[in-house]
Amino acid sequence: MFTSQGPTLRELAVQALSSVEHGYDLLAPKFDQTPFRTPERILDEFVGALQPSGPFVAGLDLCCGTGAGTGVLGRLCTGRVVGVDFSAGMLAEARSAHPSADWVRADARSLPFRPCFDLAVSFGAFGHFLPKERPGLFAQVHAALRPGGLFAFPVGAPPRPGSPGYWATLGFDTAMRVRNLLWRPPFVMYYRTFALREVLAELDRTGFAVELLPLDGLGRRPDGSPRCAVVAARRRD
């Protein structure tokens, strides 16, 4: 939920009518007081799931925002940690929170890195990429990882049809599509375009060997499936 220190309804409306980059520049000072910031409980479970695969040396936080994932890399990596984002405002907040990390302003669809990372992570950013952009995005991450490097990110179980979460995400995506038909510049953010089966197939085609690591500490659904898991995609040699 939004806190009293979070953005006002007017500030959110101004952000939603901006471009993605400028919208996040505006939201950055109050972003950590919104429900968009990845909860600490998920970050802790994520660290626990990846620790058996480490230790890692160099880490990359893709679309780092205010640096929640950068803090995760600090717990998993023994060497250099880099956060990359295209919002100068978000990078400024991240730099303040994690002064020991390195920061790069860049578009994730065109990363300025050679294969130098052992672990790449991303939290909550994939809704900002259209499905047609994902193969290129995954190829950029693949190219930034050393052979055997790991690309990891959490995924939640999709809401069941008819549930409150189902109608909330459907309503949000519908509103965004209408907004983008009527207003420029577009603001790309969709919750229902990241279908796990398609994502796993795209990662495989890009050159990753993929497994799912359930985050059991976050609970299971009535059918026994995990409420949240980590996609762990290892770059094949």
Secondary structure, 3 states (H helix, E strand, C coil): CCCCCCCCHHHHHHHHCCCHHHHHHHHHHHHHHCCCCCCHHHHHHHHHHHHHHCCECCEEEECCCCCHHHHHHHHHECCCEEEEECCHHHHHHHHHHCCCCEEEECCCCCCCCCCCEEEEECCCCHHHCCHHHHHHHHHHHHHHEEEEEEEEEEEECCCCCCCHHHHHHHHHHHHHHHHHHHCCCCCCCCCCCCCHHHHHHHHHHHCEEEEEEECHHHCECCCCCECEEEEEEEECC
